Amino acid sequence: MAAKIVFITGTDTGAGKTVLTALALCHLQSRGERAAALKPFCSGSWEDTDFIRGLHRPALRRVEVTRWFFKAPMTPLLAARLENQSVSLSEAIDEVAHRAADLDCLLVEGAGGLLAPLGNGFSAIDLIRELRAEVVIAARNKLGVINHALLTVRQLQTQGIRHWQLALMGGKLDESSESNLEALAECLKTDSARLHQIPELSGFDPSSARTFAALHHSQLNALFP
């Protein structure tokens, strides 16, 4: 049986994609699943890649988590051009398919938002469609998230992508944080089973992630059934 592929995208850069990917991996591992996580494209810093690779047992090499790393802290398409490189959609699909072999679930973290260009002529939504991946959206639980979340979900719906869920990331960041979930449910006309809240992760390291995932097992189980 082919691995289930879950693509973790965000409403924007810094929305919480890497934290959510890490927590999902810890959760799946605790259930005894053969799971792995990728961040195929990464620009500017190895920090996110190193966090994710350290959660695998044994830890993976950087290139096994991030196939395409670029030094400039900008969208991967432009960062690649500065290094005279280019990545095609078929190359990205092949990389994910190769890593999905012999797994129960493969988590794929995007770079930036849903439409940020990853390579020549494609973005995360093209990868999602071609891989027939389920989608989990990370959204920072603060003022402005409603507009960003609605734009992201409606773009998925326009592309005929039905299997999506949304996670509001972080604790009480501002006065809107307590009402954002209810407002999104109303605007999206969806039941609460698609919408989730994940509190703030206290430490950006494997030990903190594993402890947090254990404490919030029920929330993660609903988000990654």
C-alpha positions in Angstrom: 0.0 0.0 0.0 1.3 3.5 -0.9 2.1 5.8 1.9 -0.4 8.5 2.9 1.1 11.8 2.0 0.2 14.8 4.1 1.3 18.2 2.9 1.7 20.9 5.6 1.3 24.3 4.1 0.9 27.7 5.8 -1.0 30.9 5.4 2.3 32.7 5.3 6.0 32.4 6.3 6.3 31.9 10.0 2.8 30.5 10.4 4.0 27.4 12.3 4.6 24.8 9.6 7.8 23.4 10.9 6.5 23.1 14.5 3.3 21.4 13.2 5.4 19.0 11.1 7.6 18.2 14.0 4.6 17.5 16.3 2.9 15.4 13.7 6.0 13.3 13.3 6.4 12.7 17.0 2.7 11.8 17.2 2.8 9.3 14.4 6.0 7.7 15.8 4.3 7.3 19.2 1.5 5.4 17.5 4.1 3.0 16.0 3.6 4.2 12.4 6.5 4.2 9.9 6.6 7.9 9.4 9.0 10.5 8.1 9.0 14.2 7.4 10.5 16.2 4.5 11.1 19.9 4.0 12.1 19.5 0.3 12.8 23.3 -0.2 14.5 25.5 2.4 16.1 28.9 2.0 18.3 31.0 4.3 18.9 28.7 7.3 19.3 25.1 8.1 17.5 25.6 11.5 14.1 24.1 10.4 15.7 21.2 8.6 17.9 20.4 11.6 15.0 20.4 13.9 13.0 18.0 11.8 15.9 15.6 11.0 16.7 15.3 14.7 13.3 13.8 15.4 13.9 10.8 13.2 15.3 7.7 14.7 18.1 7.5 13.8 18.6 11.2 12.8 18.6 11.7 9.1 21.2 13.6 7.1 20.3 17.1 6.0 20.0 16.1 2.4 17.5 13.4 3.3 15.1 16.0 4.8 15.9 19.0 2.5 16.8 18.1 -1.1 17.1 21.7 -2.2 18.7 24.2 0.1 19.5 27.8 -1.0 21.5 30.4 0.9 19.4 33.4 0.2 16.4 34.0 2.5 13.8 34.3 -0.2 11.3 32.2 -2.0 13.0 29.1 -3.4 12.5 29.9 -7.1 14.4 33.2 -6.8 16.9 31.8 -4.3 17.7 29.0 -6.7 18.3 31.4 -9.6 20.9 33.3 -7.6 22.8 30.0 -7.5 22.2 29.2 -11.2 19.9 26.3 -10.2 16.4 25.3 -11.2 14.0 22.6 -10.0 11.2 21.2 -12.0 7.8 19.9 -10.8 8.7 16.4 -12.0 11.9 16.4 -10.0 10.0 17.5 -6.8 7.4 14.8 -7.4 10.1 12.1 -7.9 11.9 13.2 -4.7 8.7 12.9 -2.6 7.7 9.6 -4.2 11.1 8.1 -3.5 11.0 9.1 0.2 7.5 7.8 0.6 8.5 4.2 -0.3 8.1 1.7 2.6 6.3 4.3 4.8 2.8 4.4 6.3 2.8 8.2 6.2 5.1 10.9 4.8 4.8 14.5 6.0 5.8 17.1 3.4 6.4 20.6 4.7 6.1 23.4 2.1 8.0 26.7 1.9 6.1 29.9 2.5 2.4 29.9 1.6 0.4 27.8 -0.8 1.2 29.9 -3.9 4.8 30.8 -3.2 6.9 29.6 -6.2 9.0 26.6 -5.4 10.5 26.0 -8.8 10.0 26.6 -12.5 6.3 27.1 -13.0 5.0 25.4 -9.9 4.1 26.1 -6.3 2.9 24.0 -3.4 -0.6 23.6 -4.7 0.8 21.9 -7.9 2.7 19.4 -5.7 -0.4 18.8 -3.6 -2.5 18.1 -6.7 0.0 15.8 -8.4 0.7 13.9 -5.2 -3.0 13.6 -4.3 -1.9 14.7 -0.8 -4.1 15.5 2.1 -3.5 19.1 3.3 -3.0 20.5 6.8 -2.8 24.3 7.0 -0.8 26.0 9.7 -2.1 29.5 10.6 -0.8 31.8 13.2 -3.6 32.5 15.7 -3.6 36.3 15.7 -5.2 39.3 14.1 -5.3 38.9 10.3 -5.5 35.1 10.3 -9.1 35.0 9.1 -8.4 36.6 5.8 -5.2 34.6 5.2 -6.9 31.3 6.1 -10.0 32.0 4.0 -7.8 32.8 0.9 -5.8 29.6 1.4 -8.8 27.3 1.9 -10.7 28.8 -1.0 -7.7 28.3 -3.3 -7.6 24.7 -2.3 -11.4 24.4 -3.0 -11.0 26.0 -6.4 -8.4 23.4 -7.3 -10.8 20.6 -6.2 -8.7 19.7 -3.2 -11.2 18.5 -0.6 -9.1 16.8 2.1 -7.9 19.7 4.2 -7.7 20.7 7.8 -6.6 23.9 9.5 -4.6 24.3 12.7 -4.5 27.7 14.5 -1.0 27.8 16.0 0.0 29.4 19.3 -1.7 30.6 22.5 -3.3 33.9 23.1 -1.3 36.2 20.9 -3.7 39.1 20.8 -7.4 39.9 21.5 -8.6 38.1 18.4 -7.0 34.7 19.4 -10.0 33.5 21.4 -12.6 34.2 18.7 -10.7 33.3 15.5 -11.7 29.6 15.5 -15.4 30.4 15.8 -15.2 33.1 13.1 -13.4 30.8 10.7 -16.0 28.0 11.2 -18.8 30.5 10.4 -17.0 32.0 7.4 -16.0 28.6 6.0 -19.5 27.1 6.8 -17.7 24.0 8.0 -17.9 21.9 11.1 -15.3 22.2 13.9 -13.8 18.8 13.0 -11.7 20.5 10.3 -10.5 23.3 12.6 -8.0 22.8 15.5 -6.0 24.8 18.0 -2.5 23.9 18.9 -0.9 25.8 21.9 2.5 27.3 21.8 5.5 24.9 21.7 7.9 26.0 24.5 11.2 24.8 23.0 12.4 24.3 19.5 14.2 21.0 20.1 13.3 17.3 19.7 12.8 16.7 23.5 10.3 19.5 23.8 8.5 18.4 20.7 8.1 14.8 21.9 6.9 15.9 25.3 4.4 18.4 23.8 3.1 15.8 21.4 2.5 13.4 24.2 0.6 16.0 26.3 -1.6 17.0 23.4 -2.2 13.5 22.0 -6.0 14.0 21.5 -5.6 17.2 19.5 -2.9 15.7 17.3 -4.9 12.5 16.8 -7.9 14.5 15.5 -5.6 16.5 13.2 -3.6 13.5 11.9 -6.0 10.5 12.2 
